[in-house]
Amino acid sequence: VENEYGCFIDSEPTEIIAIGIDEEYLSPYTVYPNPARTYFEIQGNKPFTSVEIRSLNGALIDLILAEEQTIYSIEGLNPGIYLIYIFDADGNRFLQKLIKN
């Protein structure tokens, strides 16, 4: 059925579903400083096993085993936006974005 404005009126009810990010999928890690110039640090409430630095197109730039290290040098990277993947001991992967000045 069309109304006087040319819009079709659907007599069937529409179900609206709220979407969002479930808290269990939020990253337990923070990358800072962000933006960064020479290094970044990872802080979190659970241990992690490795860190990947990737370009925005997904190319692997560096793979670092954590080994109690939380500060990572980025002096050799060009300015831009990078993806930081943090892996925990359970095999979960968490994404953080990093801006390199």
C-alpha positions as a printed Julia matrix, in Angstrom:
101×3 Matrix{Float64}:
  0.0     0.0    0.0
  1.39    3.4   -0.99
  0.74    6.51   1.11
  0.27   10.09  -0.15
  4.07   10.68  -0.05
  4.87    7.78  -2.36
  6.18    5.58   0.43
  5.09    2.0    0.72
  3.5     1.01   3.99
  4.3    -2.51   5.15
  1.71   -3.91   7.46
  4.14   -6.56   8.76
  5.93   -5.66  12.0
  9.67   -5.1   11.73
 12.0    -6.54  14.32
 14.89   -4.28  15.28
 17.96   -6.0   16.65
 20.57   -4.01  18.54
 24.11   -4.84  17.55
 27.34   -4.0   19.25
 30.46   -5.51  20.69
 30.02   -8.06  23.42
 32.27   -7.16  26.35
 33.95  -10.55  26.28
 35.46   -9.63  22.89
 36.85   -6.27  23.97
 40.62   -6.18  24.13
 42.12   -6.52  27.6
 45.18   -4.62  26.28
 46.04   -0.98  25.74
 48.71    0.3   23.35
 50.31    3.62  24.3
 51.5     6.24  23.66
 49.24    6.53  20.67
 50.24    8.32  18.49
 53.84    7.21  19.04
 57.22    8.29  17.64
 59.9     5.8   18.69
 58.22    3.09  20.77
 54.92    1.77  22.03
 54.07   -0.15  25.16
 51.4    -2.77  25.79
 49.59   -2.86  29.09
 46.94   -5.38  30.0
 45.31   -7.41  32.71
 46.41  -10.78  31.29
 49.69  -12.1   29.91
 50.29  -12.27  26.16
 52.59  -14.48  24.12
 53.33  -12.56  20.94
 52.74   -9.34  19.05
 52.39   -8.78  15.32
 52.84   -5.41  13.67
 51.01   -5.27  10.33
 50.4    -2.63   7.69
 46.83   -1.59   6.93
 46.8    -3.96   3.95
 47.66   -6.86   6.3
 51.33   -7.33   5.39
 53.36   -8.65   8.33
 56.04   -6.13   9.32
 57.29   -7.7   12.54
 56.53  -10.68  14.77
 57.73  -10.36  18.35
 57.61  -13.03  21.04
 56.55  -11.37  24.27
 59.07  -12.95  26.67
 58.2   -10.47  29.42
 58.79   -7.57  27.01
 56.14   -4.85  26.97
 57.99   -1.99  25.2
 58.55   -2.24  21.44
 60.71   -0.01  19.23
 59.14    1.43  16.08
 61.96    3.79  15.12
 62.42    2.0   11.78
 58.77    2.33  10.72
 57.53    5.04   8.38
 54.85    7.39   9.71
 51.38    5.94   9.25
 48.73    3.7   10.77
 49.62    0.15  11.82
 47.64   -2.8   13.14
 48.94   -4.33  16.36
 47.76   -7.89  16.93
 48.26   -9.2   20.46
 47.99  -12.95  21.08
 47.26  -14.44  24.49
 48.17  -17.9   25.81
 44.7   -19.23  24.89
 45.26  -18.41  21.21
 42.96  -15.39  21.19
 43.93  -12.46  18.96
 43.2    -8.86  19.92
 43.54   -5.87  17.6
 44.75   -2.41  18.45
 45.51    0.38  15.97
 48.69    2.42  16.33
 49.53    5.75  14.74
 53.25    6.28  14.1
 54.3     9.96  13.8
